[in-house]
């Protein structure tokens, strides 16, 4: 299959050392937390671009800020850690970096689903009706939706 689509599978070290652009799309787990730390970032090609659309905690914030300020790499991110980012977050001071609030991949259809969901939630609340279980994140002080469970 690699030949058919013109790719080569490589190990992580080879990937970070040879890639011009790395796009992170992985869940935050104990194995991926701070995966892109100072050591990993230092092995990246000079002027490589790191784009994190997954979870902010996958990239170690101080190491990233230092690497971008020093001109080692460039960065684009759709996530922060913690989120929302505090006023003193080191990424806020990085120039020439694109950062959004986990919204860059939002399609028009997704925005319409959110709009419909918010309307249903508010209508239920105003009419003293229960909120549809699929909309609940926390219920009775516990995580109600598996999508929001933190992997540890």
VENZI-V541834 format. One record per residue. N is the residue number from 0. RES is the residue in one small letter. PSI is psi in degrees with one decimal (none if undefined). Layout:
n/res/psi
N/RES/PSI
N/RES/PSI
This chain:
n/res/psi
0/x/-34.5
1/x/-45.9
2/x/-39.2
3/x/-39.3
4/x/4.4
5/x/39.9
6/x/165.0
7/x/126.7
8/x/133.3
9/x/163.9
10/x/169.5
11/x/-44.8
12/x/-43.8
13/x/-40.7
14/x/-50.6
15/x/-28.0
16/x/-19.2
17/x/-9.1
18/x/138.5
19/x/-33.6
20/x/132.1
21/x/123.8
22/x/118.4
23/x/123.4
24/x/76.2
25/x/153.0
26/x/159.5
27/x/115.2
28/x/177.2
29/x/-28.6
30/x/-23.6
31/x/-11.8
32/x/126.4
33/x/29.7
34/x/-40.4
35/x/81.6
36/x/-172.0
37/x/-41.3
38/x/-48.4
39/x/-46.3
40/x/-36.8
41/x/-23.8
42/x/-11.1
43/x/153.8
44/x/143.8
45/x/135.6
46/x/12.5
47/x/160.5
48/x/127.5
49/x/124.2
50/x/121.3
51/x/106.9
52/x/7.8
53/x/-86.7
54/x/137.1
55/x/-34.3
56/x/-5.5
57/x/-25.3
58/x/124.0
59/x/117.8
60/x/-43.2
61/x/-40.5
62/x/-41.4
63/x/-48.3
64/x/-43.8
65/x/-45.1
66/x/-38.9
67/x/-44.2
68/x/-35.4
69/x/-6.1
70/x/10.6
71/x/-50.3
72/x/171.9
73/x/159.4
74/x/142.2
75/x/130.9
76/x/144.6
77/x/8.6
78/x/153.4
79/x/159.5
80/x/121.7
81/x/166.6
82/x/123.6
83/x/151.0
84/x/133.8
85/x/164.3
86/x/-28.6
87/x/13.5
88/x/132.0
89/x/-23.2
90/x/-22.0
91/x/-24.1
92/x/-0.9
93/x/126.7
94/x/158.5
95/x/43.0
96/x/135.4
97/x/121.7
98/x/132.4
99/x/177.6
100/x/59.2
101/x/46.2
102/x/-7.1
103/x/-26.1
104/x/12.3
105/x/122.6
106/x/164.6
107/x/-41.2
108/x/-40.2
109/x/-40.8
110/x/-38.7
111/x/-38.7
112/x/-40.2
113/x/-44.8
114/x/-46.1
115/x/-43.6
116/x/-44.8
117/x/-42.0
118/x/-43.6
119/x/-42.0
120/x/-48.2
121/x/-40.1
122/x/-44.9
123/x/-45.8
124/x/-48.0
125/x/-27.6
126/x/10.7
127/x/34.6
128/x/152.8
129/x/148.3
130/x/139.0
131/x/129.8
132/x/-32.7
133/x/-16.9
134/x/-14.2
135/x/133.5
136/x/-46.6
137/x/135.6
138/x/126.8
139/x/44.1
140/x/19.1
141/x/150.8
142/x/125.2
143/x/-13.9
144/x/122.2
145/x/-27.0
146/x/-20.8
147/x/8.6
148/x/131.8
149/x/133.4
150/x/129.8
151/x/none
